C-alpha cells in the first residue's frame, strides 16, 4: 500500500513542478520580451555590443562560482545541512576570489576588444552580479530538490520586473550601456533577496571536507561540462568582437537572445523538472527508461513547433517589434532558432547522464560539442561573414546531437531507434503546421497582421493534427498542467 500511495504523490509533485516551471519560464520570457523590445528600440547596436563582449567573462565567472556543486546537490538523494552549508561557504569564497581577478583584469579585457576604455568600468560593475547570484545558489537548489519551485518562479519574475524597470528608466534617460549593467545587478539583488526570505534556510558555521569530497566527483564532472559548454556558447561573442567589431557583436547577441526565447525556456523546464524526478529512479533501470519515453515525447511535443515556428515568424516578428532597425539580425535569428532543436535535445540527453551521476558521459558530450563548435569556427571565421559563422554553429550542433544520442542510449539502455521514434511524429506534424502558417501569412504585407495570422494558423493546425492522429501527450500535458489526475486511483499491477 505504501508504494501505491506514493505514486500519486510523486505524480502530483511532478505536475506542480512542471506547472510552476512553465509559469516561471513563460512569465520571465514575457517580461524579457517587453523589456527587451524597449531597450532594443532605445539603445544602439554598439551599446549592446559593449555588454555582449563581457558576457563570456560573466558566464565563466558564474559557473566557476557554482563549481558544479549546485547540480551535484540536486543529484544527491538526501543532502544534509552540512552539505548545503559547505557548498555555500565554498562558493562564496570562490566568487570573491574570481571577482578580484576580473576586477584587476578589466584593462586587459578592454585592450583585447579594440582598446575600448568604456569596458573597464562597465565590466567591474557588471561582474558584481555573479557574486550576488551565487549567494542564492543553495536556496534555489533546496527548493528544486523538494520539487517546490513556486518561490523560484516568484523570485525570477520579481527580479525581472525590478531590473527591467530600472534598465528601461536608465535607457530612456540616456545612460546607454549602463542601463544593461544596472538592469542585471538589480535583477540579481532582488532575486537573491527573495530566495533568502522565502527559502527559510540559513547556512550554519560549518565546513565539512568529507561533504566536499563526497559531492566532488559529480560536481567536477558538471563543472567541466559547464566550462566547455560556456566556452562554446560564448565563443562567438568573443570571436566576433575581436575579429569583426563591437557593433557586429550587438547584432549577433540580439539574434541569439531572441532565438533563445524558446530553447532556453524548454531547457530550464527539462532541467528543473526532470533531474529531480529521474534521480529518484537512478537505481531502477526499468522505471528510469519508462520515464525517458514520456520525457522524450513531452519534450518533442513542445520543442519542434516552438523552434520551427520561431524560424518561420522571424521577419514579421522583428519588423513588428523593432521596425527595420535590426534587419541584419533576422537571418541569424532564423538559423539560431532551428539550431535550438539539436541544442535542446543535447541538453535532454545530458540530463539523463546527470540523473544517473555519470560524470564521464557528461564530460564526453561536452567535449564532442565544443570540439565541433571550435572546428566550425576555424572553418568559417575567414569568410568575413557572421551568417556563415552561424551556419557552422548549426552544423556542429547537428553532429553533436548524433553523438549525444549514442552516449545517452549506451548509459541508459534506451535504444536509438526508440529515441528517433519518440521524436519523428512531432517533427513531421510541426513541419505540416508551419506549412499551414506560411500559407496563411504569405500574402499579408503588414508585419503585425502577418505575425498574428501565422501564429494563429500554425497553432490551430498543430493542435488539430495532434487530435486527428490521437497523440496521447496532448490530453496528458493538459492533465499535468491542471492536476486533473490527482484524484485518479493509482494503476494496479496485473
KAJOTA-V5084 format. One record per residue. N is the residue number from 1. RES is the residue in three letters. SS is DSSP state (H for helix, E for strand, C for the rest). PSI is psi in degrees with one decimal (none if undefined). D_CENTER is the distance of its C-alpha to the mean C-alpha in Angstrom with 2 decimals. Layout:
# KAJOTA-V5084
n->[N	N]
res->[RES	RES]
ss->[SS	SS]
psi->[PSI	PSI]
d_center->[D_CENTER	D_CENTER]
This chain:
# KAJOTA-V5084
n->[1	2	3	4	5	6	7	8	9	10	11	12	13	14	15	16	17	18	19	20	21	22	23	24	25	26	27	28	29	30	31	32	33	34	35	36	37	38	39	40	41	42	43	44	45	46	47	48	49	50	51	52	53	54	55	56	57	58	59	60	61	62	63	64	65	66	67	68	69	70	71	72	73	74	75	76	77	78	79	80	81	82	83	84	85	86	87	88	89	90	91	92	93	94	95	96	97	98	99	100	101	102	103	104	105	106	107	108	109	110	111	112	113	114	115	116	117	118	119	120	121	122	123	124	125	126	127	128	129	130	131	132	133	134	135	136	137	138	139	140	141	142	143	144	145	146	147	148	149	150	151	152	153	154	155	156	157	158	159	160	161	162	163	164	165	166	167	168	169	170	171	172	173	174	175	176	177	178	179	180	181	182	183	184	185	186	187	188	189	190	191	192	193	194	195	196	197	198	199	200	201	202	203	204	205	206	207	208	209	210	211	212	213	214	215	216	217	218	219	220	221	222	223	224	225	226	227	228	229	230	231	232	233	234	235	236	237	238	239	240	241	242	243	244	245	246	247	248	249	250	251	252	253	254	255	256	257	258	259	260	261	262	263	264	265	266	267	268	269	270	271	272	273	274	275	276	277	278	279	280	281	282	283	284	285	286	287	288	289	290	291	292	293	294	295	296	297	298	299	300	301	302	303	304	305	306	307	308	309	310	311	312	313	314	315	316	317	318	319	320	321	322	323	324	325	326	327	328	329	330	331	332	333	334	335	336	337	338	339	340	341	342	343	344	345	346	347	348	349	350	351	352	353	354	355	356	357	358	359	360	361	362	363	364	365	366	367	368	369	370	371	372	373	374	375	376	377	378	379	380	381	382	383	384	385	386	387	388	389	390	391	392	393	394	395	396	397	398	399	400	401	402	403	404	405	406	407	408	409	410	411	412	413	414	415	416	417	418	419	420	421	422	423	424	425	426	427	428	429	430	431	432	433	434	435	436	437	438	439	440	441	442	443	444	445	446	447	448	449	450	451	452	453	454	455	456	457	458	459	460	461	462	463	464	465	466	467	468	469	470	471	472	473	474	475	476	477	478	479	480	481	482	483	484	485	486	487	488	489	490	491	492	493	494]
res->[UNK	UNK	UNK	UNK	UNK	UNK	UNK	UNK	UNK	UNK	UNK	UNK	UNK	UNK	UNK	UNK	UNK	UNK	UNK	UNK	UNK	UNK	UNK	UNK	UNK	UNK	UNK	UNK	UNK	UNK	UNK	UNK	UNK	UNK	UNK	UNK	UNK	UNK	UNK	UNK	UNK	UNK	UNK	UNK	UNK	UNK	UNK	UNK	UNK	UNK	UNK	UNK	UNK	UNK	UNK	UNK	UNK	UNK	UNK	UNK	UNK	UNK	UNK	UNK	UNK	UNK	UNK	UNK	UNK	UNK	UNK	UNK	UNK	UNK	UNK	UNK	UNK	UNK	UNK	UNK	UNK	UNK	UNK	UNK	UNK	UNK	UNK	UNK	UNK	UNK	UNK	UNK	UNK	UNK	UNK	UNK	UNK	UNK	UNK	UNK	UNK	UNK	UNK	UNK	UNK	UNK	UNK	UNK	UNK	UNK	UNK	UNK	UNK	UNK	UNK	UNK	UNK	UNK	UNK	UNK	UNK	UNK	UNK	UNK	UNK	UNK	UNK	UNK	UNK	UNK	UNK	UNK	UNK	UNK	UNK	UNK	UNK	UNK	UNK	UNK	UNK	UNK	UNK	UNK	UNK	UNK	UNK	UNK	UNK	UNK	UNK	UNK	UNK	UNK	UNK	UNK	UNK	UNK	UNK	UNK	UNK	UNK	UNK	UNK	UNK	UNK	UNK	UNK	UNK	UNK	UNK	UNK	UNK	UNK	UNK	UNK	UNK	UNK	UNK	UNK	UNK	UNK	UNK	UNK	UNK	UNK	UNK	UNK	UNK	UNK	UNK	UNK	UNK	UNK	UNK	UNK	UNK	UNK	UNK	UNK	UNK	UNK	UNK	UNK	UNK	UNK	UNK	UNK	UNK	UNK	UNK	UNK	UNK	UNK	UNK	UNK	UNK	UNK	UNK	UNK	UNK	UNK	UNK	UNK	UNK	UNK	UNK	UNK	UNK	UNK	UNK	UNK	UNK	UNK	UNK	UNK	UNK	UNK	UNK	UNK	UNK	UNK	UNK	UNK	UNK	UNK	UNK	UNK	UNK	UNK	UNK	UNK	UNK	UNK	UNK	UNK	UNK	UNK	UNK	UNK	UNK	UNK	UNK	UNK	UNK	UNK	UNK	UNK	UNK	UNK	UNK	UNK	UNK	UNK	UNK	UNK	UNK	UNK	UNK	UNK	UNK	UNK	UNK	UNK	UNK	UNK	UNK	UNK	UNK	UNK	UNK	UNK	UNK	UNK	UNK	UNK	UNK	UNK	UNK	UNK	UNK	UNK	UNK	UNK	UNK	UNK	UNK	UNK	UNK	UNK	UNK	UNK	UNK	UNK	UNK	UNK	UNK	UNK	UNK	UNK	UNK	UNK	UNK	UNK	UNK	UNK	UNK	UNK	UNK	UNK	UNK	UNK	UNK	UNK	UNK	UNK	UNK	UNK	UNK	UNK	UNK	UNK	UNK	UNK	UNK	UNK	UNK	UNK	UNK	UNK	UNK	UNK	UNK	UNK	UNK	UNK	UNK	UNK	UNK	UNK	UNK	UNK	UNK	UNK	UNK	UNK	UNK	UNK	UNK	UNK	UNK	UNK	UNK	UNK	UNK	UNK	UNK	UNK	UNK	UNK	UNK	UNK	UNK	UNK	UNK	UNK	UNK	UNK	UNK	UNK	UNK	UNK	UNK	UNK	UNK	UNK	UNK	UNK	UNK	UNK	UNK	UNK	UNK	UNK	UNK	UNK	UNK	UNK	UNK	UNK	UNK	UNK	UNK	UNK	UNK	UNK	UNK	UNK	UNK	UNK	UNK	UNK	UNK	UNK	UNK	UNK	UNK	UNK	UNK	UNK	UNK	UNK	UNK	UNK	UNK	UNK	UNK	UNK	UNK	UNK	UNK	UNK	UNK	UNK	UNK	UNK	UNK	UNK	UNK	UNK	UNK	UNK	UNK	UNK	UNK	UNK	UNK	UNK	UNK	UNK	UNK	UNK	UNK	UNK	UNK	UNK	UNK	UNK	UNK	UNK	UNK	UNK	UNK	UNK	UNK	UNK	UNK	UNK	UNK	UNK	UNK	UNK	UNK	UNK	UNK	UNK	UNK	UNK	UNK	UNK	UNK	UNK	UNK	UNK]
ss->[C	H	H	H	H	H	H	H	H	H	H	H	H	H	H	H	H	H	H	H	H	H	H	H	H	H	H	H	H	H	H	H	H	H	H	H	H	H	H	H	H	H	C	C	H	H	H	H	H	H	H	H	C	C	H	H	H	H	H	H	H	H	H	H	H	H	C	C	H	H	H	H	H	H	H	C	C	C	C	C	H	H	H	H	H	H	H	H	H	H	H	H	H	H	H	H	H	H	H	H	H	H	H	H	H	H	H	H	H	H	H	H	C	C	C	C	C	H	H	H	H	H	H	H	H	H	C	H	H	H	H	H	H	H	C	C	H	H	H	H	H	H	H	H	H	C	C	C	C	H	H	H	H	H	H	H	H	H	H	H	H	H	H	H	H	H	H	H	H	H	H	H	C	C	C	C	C	H	H	H	H	H	H	H	H	H	H	H	H	H	H	H	H	H	H	H	H	H	H	C	C	C	C	C	C	C	C	C	H	H	H	H	H	H	H	H	H	H	H	H	H	H	H	H	H	H	H	H	H	H	H	H	H	H	H	H	H	H	H	H	H	H	H	C	C	H	H	H	H	H	H	H	H	H	H	H	H	H	H	H	H	H	H	H	H	H	H	H	H	H	H	H	H	H	H	H	H	H	H	C	C	C	C	C	H	H	H	H	H	H	H	H	H	H	H	H	H	H	H	H	H	H	H	H	H	H	H	H	H	H	H	H	C	H	H	H	H	H	H	H	H	H	C	C	C	C	H	H	H	H	H	H	H	H	H	H	H	H	H	H	H	H	H	H	H	H	H	H	H	H	H	H	H	H	H	C	C	C	H	H	H	H	H	H	H	H	H	H	H	H	H	H	H	H	H	H	H	H	H	H	H	H	H	C	C	H	H	H	H	H	H	H	H	H	H	H	H	H	H	H	H	H	H	H	H	H	H	H	H	H	H	H	C	C	C	H	H	H	H	H	H	H	H	H	H	H	H	H	H	H	H	H	H	H	H	H	H	H	H	H	H	C	C	C	C	C	H	H	H	H	H	H	H	H	H	H	H	H	H	H	H	H	H	H	H	H	H	H	C	C	C	C	H	H	H	H	H	H	H	H	H	H	C	C	C	C	C	C	C	C	C	C	C	C]
psi->[-36.2	-43.9	-38.6	-40.5	-26.3	-29.2	-48.7	-35.6	-45.0	-41.1	-40.7	-41.6	-41.7	-42.5	-45.7	-37.6	-47.7	-42.2	-48.7	-31.7	-38.2	-44.9	-43.6	-53.2	-43.4	-33.7	-46.2	-36.7	-34.9	-45.4	-41.5	-40.2	-49.7	-49.5	-42.3	-37.8	-45.3	-48.6	-39.6	-28.2	-21.0	-45.2	159.0	167.9	-39.2	-37.9	-39.0	-36.2	-36.0	-43.1	-33.0	-38.0	-18.2	-12.7	-32.2	-39.5	-39.5	-42.9	-43.8	-42.1	-39.5	-46.1	-30.7	-33.5	-43.1	-41.8	9.6	-2.7	-23.5	-48.5	-33.7	-41.3	-36.4	-36.8	-28.0	133.7	-48.5	74.1	147.5	175.8	-40.8	-29.8	-47.4	-44.5	-39.8	-46.1	-39.7	-52.0	-37.6	-47.0	-36.2	-45.7	-43.1	-41.7	-39.8	-38.8	-45.3	-39.9	-40.9	-42.3	-44.7	-37.0	-44.4	-25.6	-3.1	-43.3	-34.9	-38.5	-45.4	-39.8	-38.3	-40.5	66.6	23.4	25.3	106.1	-15.8	-23.9	-22.6	-59.5	-34.4	-45.0	-40.9	-32.9	-42.3	-40.9	-15.4	-26.2	-33.0	-27.3	-43.7	-44.3	-39.7	-26.8	-17.1	7.3	-52.9	-39.8	-44.1	-42.0	-41.2	-43.3	-40.5	-38.2	-35.3	0.2	38.7	86.8	10.7	-47.3	-29.9	-42.6	-44.8	-42.0	-43.8	-44.6	-42.4	-41.6	-42.2	-37.9	-49.9	-47.0	-41.4	-41.8	-43.1	-42.7	-44.9	-44.0	-46.0	-36.8	-45.2	-26.6	-1.4	22.8	-0.2	-132.3	-23.4	-27.1	-39.7	-36.5	-49.9	-27.7	-46.1	-43.8	-43.6	-40.9	-47.7	-43.4	-44.1	-44.4	-46.6	-43.3	-43.1	-43.6	-33.7	-38.2	-46.0	-22.2	-19.4	35.7	138.7	142.5	143.2	160.2	61.1	147.0	115.8	116.5	-34.8	-38.4	-43.3	-42.8	-33.9	-39.7	-2.4	-43.4	-49.6	-39.1	-46.4	-36.5	-44.4	-43.1	-45.6	-43.2	-41.7	-37.9	-47.1	-40.6	-42.9	-38.8	-43.0	-34.9	-39.2	4.3	-33.1	-37.3	-44.2	-47.5	-45.3	-40.2	-40.5	-32.3	-30.5	-94.6	162.9	-38.9	-41.5	-34.7	-41.6	-42.9	-45.4	-43.8	-32.9	-44.8	-43.1	-43.8	-47.4	-29.7	-25.2	1.9	-37.8	-52.3	-41.8	-36.1	-46.6	-40.7	-42.6	-42.4	-42.5	-50.9	-47.2	-31.9	-38.6	-25.5	-49.3	-36.3	-52.5	-32.3	-23.3	-23.7	26.1	-21.8	4.9	89.4	-39.7	-45.1	-39.6	-44.2	-35.5	-39.1	-32.8	-42.4	-48.1	-40.4	-41.0	-48.4	-38.0	-42.8	-45.8	-36.8	-38.4	-41.6	-52.3	-47.4	-34.3	-48.4	-38.5	-34.9	-40.9	-41.7	-44.4	-42.2	10.6	-54.0	-52.9	-30.5	-50.9	-40.1	-33.6	-40.8	-37.4	2.8	-133.6	12.2	-36.3	32.2	-33.2	-20.3	-14.4	-52.2	-33.2	-42.4	-43.4	-41.2	-44.1	-30.4	-45.6	-36.6	-24.8	-25.3	-56.7	-31.0	-45.9	-42.3	-36.6	-44.3	-36.1	-47.0	-32.3	-38.6	-37.2	-38.9	-40.5	-44.8	-24.8	-2.4	27.6	81.3	-34.1	-39.5	-39.0	-47.2	-38.4	-43.6	-43.5	-38.0	-44.2	-48.2	-47.7	-35.7	-42.4	-37.2	-48.0	-33.2	-40.6	-39.1	-46.4	-34.7	-24.3	-13.1	-29.8	-2.6	-13.0	28.8	118.9	-33.9	-39.8	-39.0	-42.7	-36.0	-38.9	-36.7	-42.3	-45.7	-40.7	-39.7	-39.5	-41.5	-38.3	-37.0	-42.1	-41.6	-43.6	-38.2	-41.5	-40.8	-45.7	-39.9	-40.3	-43.3	-22.1	-17.0	16.8	117.4	146.6	-37.9	-33.2	-35.5	-46.4	-41.1	-30.5	-31.4	-39.3	-42.9	-41.3	-33.3	-46.4	-41.1	-34.5	-41.0	-41.9	-41.1	-37.8	-37.0	-41.3	-40.0	-43.6	-43.1	-34.8	-29.8	-3.4	-31.2	11.5	123.3	-33.4	121.5	-46.9	-31.4	-40.9	-41.0	-46.9	-42.4	-43.3	-41.1	-46.5	-45.9	-41.7	-44.3	-44.4	-43.1	-41.6	-46.8	-38.5	-42.4	-38.2	-42.0	-39.9	-41.9	7.7	49.6	117.8	-18.5	-23.7	-56.3	-31.1	-40.6	-41.3	-41.1	-41.8	-40.5	-34.9	1.4	28.7	-15.0	-8.1	-24.7	1.1	140.4	150.9	144.4	140.5	145.3	132.3	none]
d_center->[39.19	36.70	34.33	34.87	34.19	30.95	29.30	29.13	27.86	24.93	24.30	24.47	22.06	19.54	20.21	19.82	16.55	15.13	16.95	15.79	12.09	12.78	14.86	12.41	9.61	12.42	14.43	12.09	11.37	15.17	15.94	13.61	15.54	18.87	18.58	17.08	19.96	22.53	21.42	21.16	24.66	26.12	24.79	25.65	23.80	25.20	24.05	20.40	21.11	22.54	19.37	17.30	19.38	18.77	14.98	15.41	17.75	15.68	12.67	15.29	17.01	14.13	13.56	17.35	17.89	15.85	17.79	15.87	17.97	15.42	14.36	18.09	19.17	16.86	18.40	21.88	23.92	25.95	25.07	27.85	28.39	29.33	26.12	24.04	26.49	26.61	22.88	23.06	26.02	24.89	21.58	23.58	26.08	23.64	21.77	25.18	26.35	23.41	23.85	27.54	27.00	24.73	27.23	30.00	28.12	27.49	30.63	29.68	26.30	28.27	30.84	28.45	27.07	30.52	31.92	30.29	31.46	29.28	26.39	28.27	28.21	24.82	23.23	25.25	24.13	20.44	20.14	21.48	18.22	16.68	19.90	19.58	16.00	17.34	20.09	17.95	16.22	18.91	19.27	15.70	16.13	19.51	18.39	15.71	18.50	20.79	18.43	19.14	16.05	18.14	18.68	15.05	14.54	17.72	16.85	13.63	15.71	18.73	17.10	15.85	19.33	21.24	19.26	19.26	22.97	23.84	22.01	23.72	27.03	27.03	26.09	28.94	31.19	30.77	28.83	26.71	23.86	24.70	23.27	19.72	20.55	22.00	19.29	16.81	19.55	20.47	17.01	16.81	20.41	20.27	17.21	18.87	22.25	21.29	19.86	23.05	25.23	23.70	22.77	26.48	25.95	27.56	27.78	31.22	33.09	32.61	31.13	31.52	31.63	31.85	28.59	26.92	28.53	27.53	23.76	23.95	23.67	20.33	19.16	20.35	18.97	15.43	16.14	17.58	14.67	12.25	14.98	15.34	11.72	11.74	15.16	14.30	11.27	13.54	16.82	17.25	17.33	19.88	21.91	22.09	23.02	25.63	26.93	26.90	26.61	24.72	24.95	23.35	20.29	20.17	20.35	17.68	15.15	15.94	15.48	12.13	10.91	12.39	11.40	7.66	8.99	8.98	6.53	3.26	5.89	7.07	4.75	5.04	8.53	9.25	8.75	10.50	13.00	14.09	14.32	16.94	18.63	19.00	20.05	23.00	24.34	23.83	27.65	28.26	27.42	28.73	26.74	23.56	24.17	24.97	21.64	19.96	21.89	20.75	17.03	17.32	19.12	17.06	13.88	16.17	17.71	14.67	12.98	16.14	17.53	14.39	13.83	17.58	18.33	16.20	18.09	21.33	21.14	20.07	23.56	24.61	21.35	21.74	25.49	25.23	22.94	24.28	27.51	27.97	26.65	23.50	25.06	24.40	20.63	21.04	21.60	18.71	16.44	17.95	17.59	13.90	13.39	15.32	13.58	10.38	12.56	13.21	9.76	8.60	12.05	12.01	9.17	11.36	14.39	13.08	12.59	16.24	17.33	15.80	17.57	20.75	20.50	21.06	20.09	22.03	20.15	16.78	18.32	19.99	16.94	15.51	19.02	19.48	16.28	17.08	20.75	20.31	18.15	20.85	23.56	22.27	22.32	25.85	27.00	25.83	26.04	29.79	29.46	29.02	26.62	22.97	22.72	24.13	21.64	18.75	20.69	20.94	17.18	17.07	20.00	18.59	15.45	17.94	20.18	17.59	16.78	20.49	20.68	17.68	19.26	22.59	21.43	19.80	23.02	25.15	23.77	23.48	26.58	24.85	26.53	24.86	26.94	25.56	21.95	23.07	25.10	22.20	20.29	23.18	24.55	21.42	21.08	24.74	24.65	21.80	23.89	26.87	25.17	24.09	27.70	28.94	26.67	27.88	31.45	31.15	30.03	31.63	34.80	33.46	33.70	32.36	28.59	27.71	30.03	28.64	25.07	26.31	28.39	25.70	23.22	26.06	27.55	24.38	23.33	26.96	27.45	24.45	25.53	29.10	28.39	26.57	29.66	32.07	30.84	30.48	26.92	26.77	23.04	23.65	26.06	24.24	20.97	23.23	24.88	21.78	20.63	24.15	25.52	28.49	28.96	29.60	33.36	33.51	35.32	33.67	34.62	37.74	38.14	41.04]
